[in-house]
Amino acid sequence: MRNGIHFISGLPRSGSTLLSALLRQNPRIHASMTSPVGSLVNGLLRTMSQENETAVFIDDAQRERILRASVEAFYGDIDPEKLVFDTNRGWTSKLALLTRLFPKAKVICCVRSPAWVLDSIERLTRGNPLEPSGLFKFDTVGNVYSRAEQLMGGGGIVGHALNCLREAVFDDRRERLLIVRYESLTRDPVAALNTIYEFIGEPAFGHDPNNVEQDFDALEFDARLGAPGLHTVGAKVRSVPRPTIMPPELFHKYDAEAFWERTKDLPEGLKVV
């Protein structure tokens, strides 16, 4: 059994790749972009469900051991003394399961106004006009409106992640969540990291936000997806104000989906930075 594991989740284009890159500066921590672990867990859950007639031979104790072992096995090459952060946007829909498998685990949720998430993806799309993106199933006839609708639908990468986040925020296990705004991470990364360390009960580390290293495996992943730049991080953490390229009605519509900014509607005990 390794020293510990925590999870990074939340919305795409909201700082999770940057957060992982910063955390990797700490030699006690292993962190990277989205891993296959979430998909492995989902696949195992389905295989061990009553959909499979042999599930009659599997009880809950076995399911628990198998799921925990799959996570442990994936990180088997990592020094067991290291603290692992696994990233997947779907973890926020699995709080009950994570609590069962890893009772001490916390979930760091990176968030950003969905309007700015869409703006960021739209910029990537327009920045690669010669190569259709897997984000839109390589469709070549879409436009900003159809792309926004696809991304924000229940099965879209933004809409699905947003709904998973809502589920977690209003779950009675929400004390395991720390909501980290993109703006907080980019404007004062050291303060945001110190808050994360305090939340997970780890000593702070002297991070250098002016010397961030790129995960080059992530660049290969982006190239295969047809979305160059999706997981690119700059060498220096900067907050750069810019105008949106989204049509005003689309921007205002999806900016209203940033529910974590309506503090009066949030449940008691939720931590937001």
PyRosetta script that sets phi, psi and omega in degrees:
from pyrosetta import init, pose_from_sequence

init()
pose = pose_from_sequence("MRNGIHFISGLPRSGSTLLSALLRQNPRIHASMTSPVGSLVNGLLRTMSQENETAVFIDDAQRERILRASVEAFYGDIDPEKLVFDTNRGWTSKLALLTRLFPKAKVICCVRSPAWVLDSIERLTRGNPLEPSGLFKFDTVGNVYSRAEQLMGGGGIVGHALNCLREAVFDDRRERLLIVRYESLTRDPVAALNTIYEFIGEPAFGHDPNNVEQDFDALEFDARLGAPGLHTVGAKVRSVPRPTIMPPELFHKYDAEAFWERTKDLPEGLKVV")
pose.set_psi(1, 131.6)
pose.set_omega(1, -177.5)
pose.set_phi(2, -78.7)
pose.set_psi(2, 172.2)
pose.set_omega(2, -175.6)
pose.set_phi(3, -61.6)
pose.set_psi(3, -38.0)
pose.set_omega(3, 179.4)
pose.set_phi(4, 175.2)
pose.set_psi(4, 160.4)
pose.set_omega(4, 178.2)
pose.set_phi(5, -143.0)
pose.set_psi(5, 139.0)
pose.set_omega(5, 172.6)
pose.set_phi(6, -130.3)
pose.set_psi(6, 175.4)
pose.set_omega(6, -173.1)
pose.set_phi(7, -132.7)
pose.set_psi(7, 146.3)
pose.set_omega(7, 174.4)
pose.set_phi(8, -114.4)
pose.set_psi(8, 130.7)
pose.set_omega(8, -177.9)
pose.set_phi(9, -144.3)
pose.set_psi(9, -156.9)
pose.set_omega(9, 179.3)
pose.set_phi(10, 107.8)
pose.set_psi(10, -148.2)
pose.set_omega(10, -174.3)
pose.set_phi(11, -98.7)
pose.set_psi(11, 151.4)
pose.set_omega(11, 174.7)
pose.set_phi(12, -67.5)
pose.set_psi(12, 157.6)
pose.set_omega(12, 178.1)
pose.set_phi(13, 56.6)
pose.set_psi(13, 34.7)
pose.set_omega(13, -175.8)
pose.set_phi(14, -125.6)
pose.set_psi(14, 12.3)
pose.set_omega(14, 173.5)
pose.set_phi(15, 109.9)
pose.set_psi(15, 2.1)
pose.set_omega(15, -177.2)
pose.set_phi(16, -66.9)
pose.set_psi(16, -37.9)
pose.set_omega(16, 178.5)
pose.set_phi(17, -67.6)
pose.set_psi(17, -41.5)
pose.set_omega(17, 176.3)
pose.set_phi(18, -62.7)
pose.set_psi(18, -44.7)
pose.set_omega(18, 179.5)
pose.set_phi(19, -59.9)
pose.set_psi(19, -44.0)
pose.set_omega(19, 178.7)
pose.set_phi(20, -61.3)
pose.set_psi(20, -42.4)
pose.set_omega(20, -179.9)
pose.set_phi(21, -63.0)
pose.set_psi(21, -39.6)
pose.set_omega(21, 177.8)
pose.set_phi(22, -68.3)
pose.set_psi(22, -43.8)
pose.set_omega(22, -179.3)
pose.set_phi(23, -62.0)
pose.set_psi(23, -32.7)
pose.set_omega(23, -179.7)
pose.set_phi(24, -65.6)
pose.set_psi(24, -16.8)
pose.set_omega(24, 175.6)
pose.set_phi(25, -64.6)
pose.set_psi(25, -24.4)
pose.set_omega(25, 178.3)
pose.set_phi(26, -83.2)
pose.set_psi(26, 116.5)
pose.set_omega(26, -177.0)
pose.set_phi(27, -63.1)
pose.set_psi(27, -13.3)
pose.set_omega(27, 178.8)
pose.set_phi(28, -85.4)
pose.set_psi(28, -4.3)
pose.set_omega(28, -171.3)
pose.set_phi(29, -123.1)
pose.set_psi(29, 139.5)
pose.set_omega(29, 169.4)
pose.set_phi(30, -112.4)
pose.set_psi(30, 126.9)
pose.set_omega(30, 178.2)
pose.set_phi(31, -151.0)
pose.set_psi(31, 147.3)
pose.set_omega(31, 178.7)
pose.set_phi(32, -154.1)
pose.set_psi(32, -174.9)
pose.set_omega(32, 177.8)
pose.set_phi(33, -68.5)
pose.set_psi(33, -177.8)
pose.set_omega(33, -178.7)
pose.set_phi(34, -48.6)
pose.set_psi(34, 128.5)
pose.set_omega(34, -177.9)
pose.set_phi(35, -102.8)
pose.set_psi(35, 170.7)
pose.set_omega(35, 176.0)
pose.set_phi(36, -77.9)
pose.set_psi(36, -2.3)
pose.set_omega(36, -171.9)
pose.set_phi(37, -60.4)
pose.set_psi(37, -43.4)
pose.set_omega(37, 179.7)
pose.set_phi(38, -59.7)
pose.set_psi(38, -42.3)
pose.set_omega(38, 178.8)
pose.set_phi(39, -66.9)
pose.set_psi(39, -38.4)
pose.set_omega(39, 177.3)
pose.set_phi(40, -62.0)
pose.set_psi(40, -44.2)
pose.set_omega(40, 179.7)
pose.set_phi(41, -63.1)
pose.set_psi(41, -44.5)
pose.set_omega(41, 179.2)
pose.set_phi(42, -62.2)
pose.set_psi(42, -41.3)
pose.set_omega(42, 179.3)
pose.set_phi(43, -63.9)
pose.set_psi(43, -41.9)
pose.set_omega(43, 178.8)
pose.set_phi(44, -66.1)
pose.set_psi(44, -41.0)
pose.set_omega(44, 178.6)
pose.set_phi(45, -57.8)
pose.set_psi(45, -44.3)
pose.set_omega(45, -179.5)
pose.set_phi(46, -68.5)
pose.set_psi(46, -42.8)
pose.set_omega(46, -179.7)
pose.set_phi(47, -61.7)
pose.set_psi(47, -34.1)
pose.set_omega(47, -179.1)
pose.set_phi(48, -91.1)
pose.set_psi(48, 6.2)
pose.set_omega(48, 179.6)
pose.set_phi(49, -84.0)
pose.set_psi(49, 177.7)
pose.set_omega(49, -179.2)
pose.set_phi(50, -71.6)
pose.set_psi(50, -5.0)
pose.set_omega(50, 172.5)
pose.set_phi(51, -62.0)
pose.set_psi(51, -28.2)
pose.set_omega(51, 178.9)
pose.set_phi(52, -100.8)
pose.set_psi(52, 121.2)
pose.set_omega(52, -175.7)
pose.set_phi(53, -62.3)
pose.set_psi(53, -22.3)
pose.set_omega(53, 179.4)
pose.set_phi(54, -78.4)
pose.set_psi(54, -3.3)
pose.set_omega(54, 178.5)
pose.set_phi(55, -63.1)
pose.set_psi(55, -15.0)
pose.set_omega(55, 177.7)
pose.set_phi(56, -61.7)
pose.set_psi(56, -20.5)
pose.set_omega(56, -178.7)
pose.set_phi(57, -94.6)
pose.set_psi(57, 4.7)
pose.set_omega(57, -177.3)
pose.set_phi(58, -118.9)
pose.set_psi(58, 122.1)
pose.set_omega(58, 176.4)
pose.set_phi(59, -101.0)
pose.set_psi(59, 176.1)
pose.set_omega(59, -175.3)
pose.set_phi(60, -63.6)
pose.set_psi(60, -36.4)
pose.set_omega(60, 178.8)
pose.set_phi(61, -62.3)
pose.set_psi(61, -39.2)
pose.set_omega(61, 177.8)
pose.set_phi(62, -68.6)
pose.set_psi(62, -41.9)
pose.set_omega(62, 177.7)
pose.set_phi(63, -57.7)
pose.set_psi(63, -44.8)
pose.set_omega(63, -179.4)
pose.set_phi(64, -61.9)
pose.set_psi(64, -45.1)
pose.set_omega(64, -179.5)
pose.set_phi(65, -64.5)
pose.set_psi(65, -41.6)
pose.set_omega(65, -178.3)
pose.set_phi(66, -65.4)
pose.set_psi(66, -43.8)
pose.set_omega(66, -179.3)
pose.set_phi(67, -66.4)
pose.set_psi(67, -44.4)
pose.set_omega(67, 179.0)
pose.set_phi(68, -64.0)
pose.set_psi(68, -41.2)
pose.set_omega(68, -179.0)
pose.set_phi(69, -64.7)
pose.set_psi(69, -33.6)
pose.set_omega(69, -179.9)
pose.set_phi(70, -65.7)
pose.set_psi(70, -39.1)
pose.set_omega(70, 177.7)
pose.set_phi(71, -67.7)
pose.set_psi(71, -45.2)
pose.set_omega(71, 179.3)
pose.set_phi(72, -60.9)
pose.set_psi(72, -40.9)
pose.set_omega(72, -177.7)
pose.set_phi(73, -67.1)
pose.set_psi(73, -38.8)
pose.set_omega(73, -179.4)
pose.set_phi(74, -59.7)
pose.set_psi(74, -38.6)
pose.set_omega(74, -179.0)
pose.set_phi(75, -98.5)
pose.set_psi(75, 21.6)
pose.set_omega(75, -176.7)
pose.set_phi(76, -63.1)
pose.set_psi(76, -24.5)
pose.set_omega(76, -180.0)
pose.set_phi(77, -85.7)
pose.set_psi(77, -7.1)
pose.set_omega(77, 179.6)
pose.set_phi(78, -88.1)
pose.set_psi(78, 137.1)
pose.set_omega(78, 177.5)
pose.set_phi(79, -47.2)
pose.set_psi(79, 121.9)
pose.set_omega(79, -177.3)
pose.set_phi(80, -62.3)
pose.set_psi(80, -15.7)
pose.set_omega(80, 177.1)
pose.set_phi(81, -80.5)
pose.set_psi(81, -12.6)
pose.set_omega(81, 179.8)
pose.set_phi(82, -79.4)
pose.set_psi(82, 148.2)
pose.set_omega(82, 174.1)
pose.set_phi(83, -88.8)
pose.set_psi(83, 124.1)
pose.set_omega(83, -177.4)
pose.set_phi(84, -98.3)
pose.set_psi(84, 136.6)
pose.set_omega(84, 168.9)
pose.set_phi(85, -114.1)
pose.set_psi(85, 116.3)
pose.set_omega(85, 177.1)
pose.set_phi(86, -101.2)
pose.set_psi(86, 136.2)
pose.set_omega(86, -174.8)
pose.set_phi(87, -110.3)
pose.set_psi(87, 130.1)
pose.set_omega(87, 172.5)
pose.set_phi(88, -165.8)
pose.set_psi(88, 133.1)
pose.set_omega(88, -178.6)
pose.set_phi(89, -66.6)
pose.set_psi(89, -18.4)
pose.set_omega(89, -177.9)
pose.set_phi(90, -85.2)
pose.set_psi(90, -7.6)
pose.set_omega(90, -176.6)
pose.set_phi(91, -62.0)
pose.set_psi(91, -27.8)
pose.set_omega(91, -178.9)
pose.set_phi(92, -67.7)
pose.set_psi(92, -15.5)
pose.set_omega(92, 175.0)
pose.set_phi(93, -93.9)
pose.set_psi(93, 6.6)
pose.set_omega(93, -175.6)
pose.set_phi(94, -125.0)
pose.set_psi(94, 29.8)
pose.set_omega(94, -177.4)
pose.set_phi(95, -59.8)
pose.set_psi(95, -41.7)
pose.set_omega(95, -179.6)
pose.set_phi(96, -62.1)
pose.set_psi(96, -42.1)
pose.set_omega(96, -179.9)
pose.set_phi(97, -68.2)
pose.set_psi(97, -45.2)
pose.set_omega(97, -179.7)
pose.set_phi(98, -62.0)
pose.set_psi(98, -37.5)
pose.set_omega(98, 178.2)
pose.set_phi(99, -62.9)
pose.set_psi(99, -39.2)
pose.set_omega(99, 179.7)
pose.set_phi(100, -69.3)
pose.set_psi(100, -42.4)
pose.set_omega(100, -175.0)
pose.set_phi(101, -80.1)
pose.set_psi(101, -41.1)
pose.set_omega(101, -174.6)
pose.set_phi(102, -133.8)
pose.set_psi(102, 83.9)
pose.set_omega(102, -172.3)
pose.set_phi(103, -58.2)
pose.set_psi(103, -22.6)
pose.set_omega(103, -177.8)
pose.set_phi(104, -99.0)
pose.set_psi(104, -0.2)
pose.set_omega(104, -174.0)
pose.set_phi(105, -72.7)
pose.set_psi(105, 145.1)
pose.set_omega(105, 174.0)
pose.set_phi(106, -118.6)
pose.set_psi(106, 160.5)
pose.set_omega(106, -179.2)
pose.set_phi(107, -122.8)
pose.set_psi(107, 119.1)
pose.set_omega(107, 177.2)
pose.set_phi(108, -93.7)
pose.set_psi(108, 118.4)
pose.set_omega(108, -175.1)
pose.set_phi(109, -107.3)
pose.set_psi(109, 110.7)
pose.set_omega(109, 178.3)
pose.set_phi(110, -84.6)
pose.set_psi(110, 128.3)
pose.set_omega(110, -176.4)
pose.set_phi(111, -131.6)
pose.set_psi(111, 158.7)
pose.set_omega(111, 178.2)
pose.set_phi(112, -160.7)
pose.set_psi(112, 148.8)
pose.set_omega(112, 177.7)
pose.set_phi(113, -50.3)
pose.set_psi(113, 128.5)
pose.set_omega(113, 178.1)
pose.set_phi(114, -54.7)
pose.set_psi(114, -27.6)
pose.set_omega(114, 177.2)
pose.set_phi(115, -63.0)
pose.set_psi(115, -42.2)
pose.set_omega(115, 178.9)
pose.set_phi(116, -75.0)
pose.set_psi(116, -29.1)
pose.set_omega(116, 173.2)
pose.set_phi(117, -62.5)
pose.set_psi(117, -47.1)
pose.set_omega(117, 178.2)
pose.set_phi(118, -63.0)
pose.set_psi(118, -41.2)
pose.set_omega(118, 177.7)
pose.set_phi(119, -58.9)
pose.set_psi(119, -43.4)
pose.set_omega(119, -178.5)
pose.set_phi(120, -64.6)
pose.set_psi(120, -43.5)
pose.set_omega(120, 179.2)
pose.set_phi(121, -67.9)
pose.set_psi(121, -37.8)
pose.set_omega(121, 178.6)
pose.set_phi(122, -63.9)
pose.set_psi(122, -38.8)
pose.set_omega(122, 176.9)
pose.set_phi(123, -62.7)
pose.set_psi(123, -42.2)
pose.set_omega(123, 177.1)
pose.set_phi(124, -62.1)
pose.set_psi(124, -42.6)
pose.set_omega(124, -178.2)
pose.set_phi(125, -63.2)
pose.set_psi(125, -46.5)
pose.set_omega(125, -179.4)
pose.set_phi(126, -72.5)
pose.set_psi(126, -22.8)
pose.set_omega(126, 178.4)
pose.set_phi(127, -77.7)
pose.set_psi(127, -10.5)
pose.set_omega(127, 178.5)
pose.set_phi(128, -126.2)
pose.set_psi(128, 61.6)
pose.set_omega(128, -172.4)
pose.set_phi(129, -68.5)
pose.set_psi(129, -17.0)
pose.set_omega(129, -177.5)
pose.set_phi(130, -90.3)
pose.set_psi(130, -6.7)
pose.set_omega(130, -174.5)
pose.set_phi(131, -133.9)
pose.set_psi(131, 109.2)
pose.set_omega(131, 175.8)
pose.set_phi(132, -58.9)
pose.set_psi(132, 148.1)
pose.set_omega(132, -173.4)
pose.set_phi(133, -102.5)
pose.set_psi(133, 142.5)
pose.set_omega(133, 173.2)
pose.set_phi(134, -65.9)
pose.set_psi(134, -17.7)
pose.set_omega(134, 176.4)
pose.set_phi(135, -60.9)
pose.set_psi(135, -25.8)
pose.set_omega(135, -179.9)
pose.set_phi(136, -119.7)
pose.set_psi(136, 29.1)
pose.set_omega(136, 178.6)
pose.set_phi(137, 56.2)
pose.set_psi(137, 32.6)
pose.set_omega(137, 176.4)
pose.set_phi(138, 62.1)
pose.set_psi(138, 25.3)
pose.set_omega(138, 175.9)
pose.set_phi(139, -66.5)
pose.set_psi(139, 140.3)
pose.set_omega(139, -178.0)
pose.set_phi(140, -114.2)
pose.set_psi(140, 0.3)
pose.set_omega(140, -175.3)
pose.set_phi(141, -114.4)
pose.set_psi(141, 6.0)
pose.set_omega(141, -177.8)
pose.set_phi(142, -74.5)
pose.set_psi(142, 173.4)
pose.set_omega(142, 175.5)
pose.set_phi(143, -141.1)
pose.set_psi(143, 178.5)
pose.set_omega(143, -174.3)
pose.set_phi(144, -58.6)
pose.set_psi(144, -32.7)
pose.set_omega(144, -179.1)
pose.set_phi(145, -73.2)
pose.set_psi(145, -46.5)
pose.set_omega(145, 179.9)
pose.set_phi(146, -68.4)
pose.set_psi(146, -34.3)
pose.set_omega(146, 177.9)
pose.set_phi(147, -66.1)
pose.set_psi(147, -42.9)
pose.set_omega(147, 178.6)
pose.set_phi(148, -62.5)
pose.set_psi(148, -42.7)
pose.set_omega(148, 179.6)
pose.set_phi(149, -62.4)
pose.set_psi(149, -42.2)
pose.set_omega(149, 179.5)
pose.set_phi(150, -65.3)
pose.set_psi(150, -44.1)
pose.set_omega(150, -178.6)
pose.set_phi(151, -66.7)
pose.set_psi(151, -35.9)
pose.set_omega(151, -174.1)
pose.set_phi(152, -91.5)
pose.set_psi(152, -5.1)
pose.set_omega(152, 176.7)
pose.set_phi(153, -65.4)
pose.set_psi(153, 166.6)
pose.set_omega(153, -178.2)
pose.set_phi(154, -58.3)
pose.set_psi(154, -27.9)
pose.set_omega(154, 178.1)
pose.set_phi(155, -100.5)
pose.set_psi(155, 0.8)
pose.set_omega(155, 179.1)
pose.set_phi(156, -78.0)
pose.set_psi(156, 159.5)
pose.set_omega(156, -173.5)
pose.set_phi(157, -67.3)
pose.set_psi(157, -26.4)
pose.set_omega(157, 177.9)
pose.set_phi(158, -88.3)
pose.set_psi(158, -48.7)
pose.set_omega(158, -178.6)
pose.set_phi(159, -61.6)
pose.set_psi(159, -41.6)
pose.set_omega(159, 179.1)
pose.set_phi(160, -63.8)
pose.set_psi(160, -46.3)
pose.set_omega(160, 180.0)
pose.set_phi(161, -62.9)
pose.set_psi(161, -38.3)
pose.set_omega(161, 179.2)
pose.set_phi(162, -64.6)
pose.set_psi(162, -42.0)
pose.set_omega(162, 178.9)
pose.set_phi(163, -67.9)
pose.set_psi(163, -37.7)
pose.set_omega(163, 175.9)
pose.set_phi(164, -62.2)
pose.set_psi(164, -41.5)
pose.set_omega(164, 179.5)
pose.set_phi(165, -63.6)
pose.set_psi(165, -44.0)
pose.set_omega(165, 177.7)
pose.set_phi(166, -58.2)
pose.set_psi(166, -43.3)
pose.set_omega(166, 179.4)
pose.set_phi(167, -57.8)
pose.set_psi(167, -45.2)
pose.set_omega(167, -176.9)
pose.set_phi(168, -68.2)
pose.set_psi(168, -41.3)
pose.set_omega(168, -177.4)
pose.set_phi(169, -60.3)
pose.set_psi(169, -35.4)
pose.set_omega(169, -177.5)
pose.set_phi(170, -100.7)
pose.set_psi(170, 10.7)
pose.set_omega(170, 174.8)
pose.set_phi(171, -79.7)
pose.set_psi(171, 151.4)
pose.set_omega(171, -179.7)
pose.set_phi(172, -75.9)
pose.set_psi(172, 2.1)
pose.set_omega(172, 173.9)
pose.set_phi(173, -103.4)
pose.set_psi(173, 18.9)
pose.set_omega(173, -173.4)
pose.set_phi(174, -65.3)
pose.set_psi(174, -11.6)
pose.set_omega(174, 176.2)
pose.set_phi(175, -65.9)
pose.set_psi(175, -12.9)
pose.set_omega(175, 177.3)
pose.set_phi(176, -83.1)
pose.set_psi(176, -7.5)
pose.set_omega(176, -175.4)
pose.set_phi(177, -97.6)
pose.set_psi(177, 144.1)
pose.set_omega(177, 166.2)
pose.set_phi(178, -128.2)
pose.set_psi(178, 116.4)
pose.set_omega(178, 179.0)
pose.set_phi(179, -87.0)
pose.set_psi(179, 120.4)
pose.set_omega(179, -179.0)
pose.set_phi(180, -114.9)
pose.set_psi(180, 110.7)
pose.set_omega(180, 177.8)
pose.set_phi(181, -67.2)
pose.set_psi(181, 143.9)
pose.set_omega(181, 175.9)
pose.set_phi(182, -57.2)
pose.set_psi(182, -40.1)
pose.set_omega(182, -178.7)
pose.set_phi(183, -64.1)
pose.set_psi(183, -37.9)
pose.set_omega(183, 178.5)
pose.set_phi(184, -65.7)
pose.set_psi(184, -41.4)
pose.set_omega(184, -177.4)
pose.set_phi(185, -69.1)
pose.set_psi(185, -37.0)
pose.set_omega(185, -176.0)
pose.set_phi(186, -86.2)
pose.set_psi(186, -28.4)
pose.set_omega(186, -179.1)
pose.set_phi(187, -82.3)
pose.set_psi(187, -37.8)
pose.set_omega(187, -179.8)
pose.set_phi(188, -144.3)
pose.set_psi(188, 73.9)
pose.set_omega(188, -175.5)
pose.set_phi(189, -60.3)
pose.set_psi(189, -34.8)
pose.set_omega(189, -178.9)
pose.set_phi(190, -64.9)
pose.set_psi(190, -44.2)
pose.set_omega(190, 178.1)
pose.set_phi(191, -62.9)
pose.set_psi(191, -42.1)
pose.set_omega(191, 179.3)
pose.set_phi(192, -63.2)
pose.set_psi(192, -43.0)
pose.set_omega(192, 179.0)
pose.set_phi(193, -65.1)
pose.set_psi(193, -39.9)
pose.set_omega(193, 177.7)
pose.set_phi(194, -61.8)
pose.set_psi(194, -37.4)
pose.set_omega(194, 177.3)
pose.set_phi(195, -65.1)
pose.set_psi(195, -40.4)
pose.set_omega(195, 178.4)
pose.set_phi(196, -63.8)
pose.set_psi(196, -45.8)
pose.set_omega(196, 178.8)
pose.set_phi(197, -59.7)
pose.set_psi(197, -43.1)
pose.set_omega(197, 178.8)
pose.set_phi(198, -62.9)
pose.set_psi(198, -39.7)
pose.set_omega(198, -178.4)
pose.set_phi(199, -64.1)
pose.set_psi(199, -39.1)
pose.set_omega(199, -178.0)
pose.set_phi(200, -92.9)
pose.set_psi(200, -0.5)
pose.set_omega(200, 176.5)
pose.set_phi(201, 75.4)
pose.set_psi(201, 34.9)
pose.set_omega(201, 179.5)
pose.set_phi(202, -116.3)
pose.set_psi(202, 150.8)
pose.set_omega(202, 177.2)
pose.set_phi(203, -67.3)
pose.set_psi(203, 144.6)
pose.set_omega(203, 179.1)
pose.set_phi(204, -64.7)
pose.set_psi(204, 159.9)
pose.set_omega(204, -179.6)
pose.set_phi(205, -132.1)
pose.set_psi(205, 149.0)
pose.set_omega(205, -178.3)
pose.set_phi(206, -80.7)
pose.set_psi(206, 81.5)
pose.set_omega(206, -178.2)
pose.set_phi(207, -75.9)
pose.set_psi(207, 153.0)
pose.set_omega(207, 179.0)
pose.set_phi(208, -118.0)
pose.set_psi(208, 95.0)
pose.set_omega(208, -178.7)
pose.set_phi(209, -70.4)
pose.set_psi(209, -3.8)
pose.set_omega(209, 176.8)
pose.set_phi(210, -99.7)
pose.set_psi(210, 10.2)
pose.set_omega(210, -178.2)
pose.set_phi(211, -146.3)
pose.set_psi(211, 64.9)
pose.set_omega(211, -176.1)
pose.set_phi(212, -94.2)
pose.set_psi(212, 132.4)
pose.set_omega(212, -177.8)
pose.set_phi(213, -99.4)
pose.set_psi(213, 138.2)
pose.set_omega(213, 178.8)
pose.set_phi(214, -77.8)
pose.set_psi(214, 140.4)
pose.set_omega(214, 171.2)
pose.set_phi(215, -86.9)
pose.set_psi(215, 107.4)
pose.set_omega(215, -172.9)
pose.set_phi(216, -74.1)
pose.set_psi(216, -21.2)
pose.set_omega(216, 172.6)
pose.set_phi(217, -63.6)
pose.set_psi(217, -33.1)
pose.set_omega(217, 179.3)
pose.set_phi(218, -65.9)
pose.set_psi(218, -34.3)
pose.set_omega(218, 179.6)
pose.set_phi(219, -66.5)
pose.set_psi(219, -38.3)
pose.set_omega(219, 176.6)
pose.set_phi(220, -65.7)
pose.set_psi(220, -40.7)
pose.set_omega(220, 177.2)
pose.set_phi(221, -58.4)
pose.set_psi(221, -46.3)
pose.set_omega(221, -179.4)
pose.set_phi(222, -61.9)
pose.set_psi(222, -40.8)
pose.set_omega(222, -179.5)
pose.set_phi(223, -62.6)
pose.set_psi(223, -41.8)
pose.set_omega(223, 179.6)
pose.set_phi(224, -68.3)
pose.set_psi(224, -30.3)
pose.set_omega(224, 179.0)
pose.set_phi(225, -77.8)
pose.set_psi(225, -13.6)
pose.set_omega(225, -174.5)
pose.set_phi(226, 74.8)
pose.set_psi(226, 30.9)
pose.set_omega(226, -179.6)
pose.set_phi(227, -136.7)
pose.set_psi(227, 62.6)
pose.set_omega(227, 179.6)
pose.set_phi(228, -56.0)
pose.set_psi(228, 134.9)
pose.set_omega(228, 179.0)
pose.set_phi(229, 96.4)
pose.set_psi(229, -7.5)
pose.set_omega(229, -175.8)
pose.set_phi(230, -60.2)
pose.set_psi(230, -38.6)
pose.set_omega(230, -178.1)
pose.set_phi(231, -117.7)
pose.set_psi(231, 25.3)
pose.set_omega(231, 177.5)
pose.set_phi(232, -79.4)
pose.set_psi(232, 136.3)
pose.set_omega(232, 174.1)
pose.set_phi(233, -122.3)
pose.set_psi(233, 144.8)
pose.set_omega(233, 178.5)
pose.set_phi(234, -77.3)
pose.set_psi(234, 160.7)
pose.set_omega(234, -179.9)
pose.set_phi(235, -68.7)
pose.set_psi(235, -24.9)
pose.set_omega(235, 178.7)
pose.set_phi(236, -124.2)
pose.set_psi(236, 138.2)
pose.set_omega(236, 176.7)
pose.set_phi(237, -77.5)
pose.set_psi(237, 122.7)
pose.set_omega(237, -179.2)
pose.set_phi(238, -138.4)
pose.set_psi(238, 147.7)
pose.set_omega(238, 171.5)
pose.set_phi(239, -106.8)
pose.set_psi(239, 110.5)
pose.set_omega(239, -174.1)
pose.set_phi(240, -116.0)
pose.set_psi(240, 104.7)
pose.set_omega(240, 177.5)
pose.set_phi(241, -63.3)
pose.set_psi(241, 142.6)
pose.set_omega(241, 177.6)
pose.set_phi(242, -155.8)
pose.set_psi(242, 156.3)
pose.set_omega(242, 176.8)
pose.set_phi(243, -76.0)
pose.set_psi(243, 155.0)
pose.set_omega(243, 177.7)
pose.set_phi(244, -80.0)
pose.set_psi(244, 153.2)
pose.set_omega(244, 173.1)
pose.set_phi(245, -103.4)
pose.set_psi(245, 5.5)
pose.set_omega(245, 178.3)
pose.set_phi(246, -80.5)
pose.set_psi(246, 144.1)
pose.set_omega(246, 171.7)
pose.set_phi(247, -56.5)
pose.set_psi(247, 141.9)
pose.set_omega(247, -172.6)
pose.set_phi(248, -54.2)
pose.set_psi(248, -42.2)
pose.set_omega(248, -176.8)
pose.set_phi(249, -67.1)
pose.set_psi(249, -34.3)
pose.set_omega(249, 176.8)
pose.set_phi(250, -69.4)
pose.set_psi(250, -44.0)
pose.set_omega(250, -178.5)
pose.set_phi(251, -60.4)
pose.set_psi(251, -48.1)
pose.set_omega(251, -177.6)
pose.set_phi(252, -66.6)
pose.set_psi(252, -35.6)
pose.set_omega(252, 179.4)
pose.set_phi(253, -60.6)
pose.set_psi(253, -47.0)
pose.set_omega(253, -174.4)
pose.set_phi(254, -88.8)
pose.set_psi(254, -18.0)
pose.set_omega(254, 173.7)
pose.set_phi(255, -64.9)
pose.set_psi(255, -30.6)
pose.set_omega(255, 179.3)
pose.set_phi(256, -69.1)
pose.set_psi(256, -11.4)
pose.set_omega(256, -179.4)
pose.set_phi(257, -82.4)
pose.set_psi(257, -2.7)
pose.set_omega(257, 179.0)
pose.set_phi(258, -78.1)
pose.set_psi(258, 72.3)
pose.set_omega(258, -170.6)
pose.set_phi(259, -65.2)
pose.set_psi(259, -24.1)
pose.set_omega(259, -178.8)
pose.set_phi(260, -68.9)
pose.set_psi(260, -14.2)
pose.set_omega(260, 177.4)
pose.set_phi(261, -82.1)
pose.set_psi(261, -15.0)
pose.set_omega(261, 177.0)
pose.set_phi(262, -90.7)
pose.set_psi(262, 78.6)
pose.set_omega(262, -170.0)
pose.set_phi(263, -59.8)
pose.set_psi(263, -31.4)
pose.set_omega(263, -178.4)
pose.set_phi(264, -66.7)
pose.set_psi(264, -20.2)
pose.set_omega(264, -179.5)
pose.set_phi(265, -94.9)
pose.set_psi(265, -3.6)
pose.set_omega(265, -177.0)
pose.set_phi(266, -84.6)
pose.set_psi(266, 147.2)
pose.set_omega(266, 179.0)
pose.set_phi(267, -71.0)
pose.set_psi(267, 153.1)
pose.set_omega(267, -180.0)
pose.set_phi(268, -64.3)
pose.set_psi(268, 140.3)
pose.set_omega(268, 176.0)
pose.set_phi(269, 95.8)
pose.set_psi(269, -8.8)
pose.set_omega(269, 178.8)
pose.set_phi(270, -75.8)
pose.set_psi(270, 133.9)
pose.set_omega(270, -178.2)
pose.set_phi(271, -101.0)
pose.set_psi(271, 124.0)
pose.set_omega(271, -180.0)
pose.set_phi(272, -129.8)
pose.set_psi(272, 132.2)
pose.set_omega(272, 179.1)
pose.set_phi(273, -125.7)
pose.dump_pdb("model.pdb")
